[in-house]
Amino acid sequence: MSGNGDAAATAEKNSPKMRVIRVGTRKSQLARIQTDTVVAMLKALYPGLQFEIIAMSTTGDKILDTALSKIGEKSLFTKELEHALERNEVDLVVHSLKDLPTVLPPAFTIGAICKRENPCDAVVFHPKFVGKTLETLPERSVVGTSSLRRAAQLKRKFPHLEFKSIRGNLNTRLRKLDELQEFSAIILATAGLQRMGWQNRVGQILHPEECLYAVGQEGGCSVPVAVHTVMKDGQLYLTGGVWSLDGSDSMQETMQATIHVPAQHEDGPEDDPQLVGITARNIPRGAQLAAENLGISLARLLLNKGAKNILDVARQLNDAH
């Protein structure tokens, strides 16, 4: 017995140490759930590696008494994690794509994007309004949201409602809704509620006709821009819109492009700078570039039709308040 034990101990001592990959994340419960999911996928792909999760608070997590658009800081939920990457304290970080700044810091790249979940927004109602919709809420009911994108669109669609900023992680916002009697409903991301296991709190899913959803790497918390995409019969349809802060002025356009995606295709070259380091399996480089160019073309169309003026006014009004 002792001999076998000594041999096992010696073998373990002499075995090579597994490489540890340090994964940065925010401390919120939702961020940890998302990070745990990514780490589980990485472990399945690389069983010879160990993963250590390092959680930290960001500026957006610490300042909870001010609307996101008023803080005046870029990269609200990513800056501290970016600094950790720069200092080599972590090897990679996991984010919600909508939290990323439009322009990444030098030498940073998006290594992977997980399969998309439902991108639409959801309405969670105060218990006394369960069974209602935004349309059937009483006049002047207060709806909470931390997003100018949501507020601008919904003010236009539901002028009988009032919209007010609500901050905090999902747990905090739901507690404020249920306990404070201040909000009749709040708007949250459907995907976040699903990942937390709180599907039962969803009272209404906002479809694109009511509220276009967030752009990945959208232009910051003070820019009310949104999109909707549909892939049908080899055609990618992209709808984009911009709104004034009160929703009174808006612009919306749709464009389409042909996207050829064979049933099987080898990954394109990984060093193509146009694709920001992203490798999409089974999607040829030409299809990725066609989708990217569609987005650029739609943005240019909106700008040429006056979207810049709407966004400039929105920024000025937001800064003034």
C-alpha positions in Angstrom: 0.0 0.0 0.0 2.6 2.5 1.0 4.8 1.6 -2.0 2.0 2.2 -4.4 1.2 5.4 -2.7 4.8 6.6 -2.9 4.9 5.8 -6.6 1.7 7.7 -7.3 3.0 10.7 -5.4 6.2 10.7 -7.3 4.5 10.4 -10.6 2.2 13.3 -9.8 5.1 15.4 -8.6 7.0 14.8 -11.8 4.1 15.4 -14.2 4.1 18.6 -16.3 2.1 21.4 -14.8 -1.0 22.3 -16.8 -1.0 25.7 -18.4 -3.4 28.2 -16.7 -5.4 30.6 -18.8 -6.6 33.6 -16.8 -10.1 34.8 -17.9 -11.2 38.3 -16.9 -14.9 39.2 -16.3 -17.1 41.7 -14.5 -18.3 40.6 -11.0 -22.0 40.7 -11.8 -23.9 37.4 -11.6 -24.9 37.7 -15.3 -21.3 38.4 -16.4 -20.2 35.3 -14.4 -22.8 33.1 -16.0 -21.7 34.3 -19.4 -18.0 33.7 -18.6 -18.7 30.3 -17.1 -20.4 29.3 -20.3 -17.5 30.4 -22.4 -15.0 28.7 -20.1 -17.0 25.5 -20.3 -16.8 25.6 -24.1 -13.0 26.3 -24.0 -12.5 23.4 -21.6 -14.2 21.1 -24.0 -12.0 22.2 -26.8 -8.8 22.3 -24.8 -8.9 19.7 -22.0 -5.2 20.0 -21.4 -5.6 23.6 -20.1 -6.7 25.0 -16.8 -8.8 28.2 -16.6 -8.8 30.7 -13.8 -11.6 33.3 -13.7 -10.6 36.7 -12.4 -13.6 39.0 -11.6 -13.4 42.7 -11.1 -15.7 45.8 -10.9 -15.8 48.3 -13.7 -16.7 52.0 -13.8 -20.2 51.2 -14.9 -20.6 48.8 -11.9 -19.4 51.4 -9.4 -21.4 54.5 -10.4 -25.0 53.5 -9.9 -26.6 56.9 -9.1 -26.1 58.4 -12.6 -27.5 57.5 -16.0 -25.0 55.7 -18.2 -25.2 58.4 -20.8 -24.4 61.1 -18.2 -21.2 59.6 -16.8 -19.2 60.9 -19.7 -16.8 58.0 -19.7 -16.1 55.7 -22.6 -15.8 51.9 -22.1 -17.9 52.0 -19.0 -18.0 48.2 -18.6 -14.7 47.3 -20.2 -11.9 49.8 -19.3 -10.7 48.1 -16.1 -10.6 44.7 -17.9 -8.7 46.3 -20.8 -6.1 47.6 -18.4 -5.8 44.1 -16.9 -5.1 42.8 -20.4 -2.5 45.5 -21.0 -0.7 44.7 -17.7 -0.8 40.9 -18.6 -2.9 40.2 -15.5 -5.4 38.2 -17.6 -5.0 36.4 -20.9 -8.5 37.1 -22.3 -11.8 38.7 -21.2 -15.4 37.9 -21.8 -17.9 40.7 -22.6 -21.4 41.3 -23.9 -20.7 42.6 -27.4 -22.9 45.6 -26.9 -20.7 46.8 -24.0 -17.6 47.0 -26.2 -16.5 50.4 -27.5 -16.8 51.1 -31.2 -13.1 51.2 -31.6 -11.0 48.7 -29.7 -7.7 49.8 -28.0 -4.5 49.2 -30.1 -3.4 45.6 -30.4 -6.8 44.3 -29.1 -9.0 42.1 -31.1 -12.2 40.2 -30.9 -11.1 36.6 -30.7 -14.5 34.9 -31.0 -18.3 35.6 -30.9 -20.5 33.0 -29.4 -23.8 31.9 -31.1 -26.3 34.7 -30.9 -29.2 34.4 -28.5 -32.5 36.3 -28.8 -31.3 40.0 -29.4 -34.7 41.5 -28.6 -35.6 43.5 -25.5 -38.1 42.3 -22.9 -40.6 44.1 -20.6 -40.8 43.0 -17.0 -43.9 44.4 -15.2 -44.5 45.3 -11.6 -46.5 42.5 -10.0 -49.7 44.6 -10.0 -49.4 45.0 -13.8 -48.8 41.4 -14.7 -50.8 40.6 -17.8 -50.5 44.1 -19.2 -48.5 45.3 -22.2 -46.8 48.7 -22.7 -49.8 49.7 -24.8 -52.3 48.9 -22.1 -50.4 50.4 -19.1 -52.2 53.3 -17.5 -51.5 56.8 -18.7 -48.2 58.3 -17.3 -47.0 55.0 -16.0 -43.2 55.1 -15.4 -41.0 52.6 -17.3 -37.4 52.2 -16.3 -34.5 51.7 -18.8 -30.8 52.5 -18.8 -30.7 52.7 -22.6 -31.3 55.8 -24.7 -31.8 53.5 -27.6 -34.8 51.9 -25.9 -36.2 55.1 -24.5 -36.0 57.1 -27.7 -37.9 54.4 -29.7 -40.5 53.6 -27.1 -41.3 57.3 -26.4 -42.2 57.5 -30.0 -44.3 54.3 -30.0 -45.9 54.8 -26.6 -46.3 58.5 -25.9 -48.7 57.9 -23.0 -45.8 56.5 -20.9 -42.9 58.2 -19.0 -39.4 56.8 -19.2 -36.9 57.1 -16.4 -33.3 55.9 -16.0 -32.8 52.8 -13.8 -29.3 51.5 -12.9 -27.8 48.4 -11.4 -27.3 44.8 -12.4 -30.3 42.7 -13.2 -30.9 41.6 -9.6 -30.8 45.2 -8.4 -33.1 46.5 -11.2 -35.7 43.7 -10.6 -35.6 44.5 -6.8 -36.2 48.2 -7.5 -39.1 47.3 -9.7 -40.8 45.0 -7.2 -40.1 46.9 -4.0 -40.0 50.7 -4.7 -43.4 51.2 -6.3 -41.7 53.7 -8.6 -41.8 51.8 -11.8 -44.7 50.1 -13.6 -42.3 48.1 -15.8 -38.6 48.0 -16.8 -37.0 47.1 -20.1 -34.2 44.5 -20.0 -32.4 42.3 -22.5 -34.2 39.0 -23.2 -30.9 37.1 -23.5 -29.8 38.3 -20.0 -33.1 37.2 -18.4 -32.8 33.8 -20.1 -29.2 33.3 -19.0 -30.2 34.1 -15.4 -33.1 31.6 -15.6 -35.7 34.3 -15.2 -37.8 33.7 -18.3 -40.9 33.7 -16.1 -40.5 37.4 -15.4 -40.8 38.3 -19.1 -44.2 39.9 -19.7 -43.7 41.1 -23.2 -41.1 40.6 -25.9 -40.5 43.8 -28.0 -40.4 42.8 -31.6 -38.5 44.9 -34.2 -41.7 46.8 -35.2 -41.8 48.2 -31.7 -38.1 48.5 -30.8 -35.0 47.7 -32.9 -32.3 46.0 -30.9 -28.7 46.9 -30.0 -25.9 47.0 -32.4 -22.8 44.9 -31.4 -20.2 47.6 -30.5 -22.8 50.3 -30.7 -21.6 54.0 -30.6 -21.8 54.4 -26.8 -24.5 54.9 -24.3 -25.4 58.4 -25.6 -26.2 57.3 -29.2 -29.7 56.1 -29.9 -29.0 53.8 -32.8 -30.4 50.3 -33.5 -30.7 47.5 -36.1 -32.7 44.5 -37.2 -31.3 41.7 -39.4 -33.1 38.9 -41.3 -31.4 36.2 -43.5 -33.8 34.7 -46.1 -33.2 32.8 -49.3 -29.6 33.9 -49.5 -30.4 37.5 -48.9 -29.3 39.4 -45.8 -31.7 42.2 -44.9 -30.4 44.9 -42.6 -32.6 47.6 -41.1 -30.9 50.5 -39.2 -32.4 53.5 -37.5 -31.4 56.6 -35.5 -33.7 58.6 -33.2 -33.7 61.9 -31.3 -33.7 61.6 -27.5 -37.5 62.2 -27.3 -38.3 60.0 -30.3 -39.9 62.9 -32.2 -37.3 62.8 -35.0 -36.2 59.5 -36.5 -34.7 57.9 -39.6 -34.9 54.3 -40.7 -33.7 52.5 -43.8 -33.4 48.9 -45.0 -30.8 47.5 -47.4 -30.0 44.0 -48.6 -27.1 42.0 -49.9 -26.6 38.5 -51.4 -24.8 36.2 -49.0 -23.5 32.9 -50.4 -22.8 30.4 -47.6 -22.0 26.9 -48.8 -23.0 23.9 -46.7 -19.3 23.4 -45.8 -16.4 25.8 -46.2 -12.9 26.1 -44.8 -12.2 29.1 -42.6 -10.7 32.1 -44.4 -7.2 33.4 -43.6 -7.0 34.3 -40.0 -4.7 37.3 -40.7 -7.3 39.3 -42.7 -7.3 42.7 -41.0 -10.8 43.5 -42.4 -12.4 40.8 -40.2 -11.0 42.1 -36.9 -9.5 38.8 -36.0 -12.8 36.9 -36.2 -12.9 33.5 -37.8 -16.5 32.3 -38.6 -16.6 28.6 -39.2 -18.3 27.4 -42.5 -18.7 31.0 -43.7 -16.4 32.0 -46.5 -14.5 35.3 -46.4 -16.5 36.7 -49.3 -19.8 36.3 -47.4 -18.3 37.9 -44.3 -17.0 40.9 -46.3 -20.4 41.2 -48.1 -22.2 41.4 -44.7 -19.6 43.9 -43.4 -20.0 46.1 -46.5 -23.8 46.0 -46.2 -23.4 47.5 -42.7 -21.1 50.2 -44.0 -23.3 51.0 -47.0 -26.4 51.4 -44.7 -24.5 53.6 -42.3 -23.4 55.8 -45.2 -27.0 56.0 -46.6 -28.4 57.1 -43.2 -25.6 59.7 -42.8 -26.2 61.1 -46.3 -29.9 61.4 -45.5 -29.3 63.5 -42.4 -28.7 61.0 -39.6 -25.6 62.8 -38.4 -27.7 65.9 -37.6 -30.1 63.8 -35.5 -27.2 62.2 -33.6 -25.4 65.5 -33.1 -28.5 67.1 -31.6 -29.0 64.0 -29.4 -25.5 64.2 -28.1 -25.8 68.0 -27.4 -29.0 67.6 -25.5 -27.7 64.7 -23.5 -24.5 66.6 -22.6 -26.6 69.7 -21.6 -28.7 67.7 -19.2 
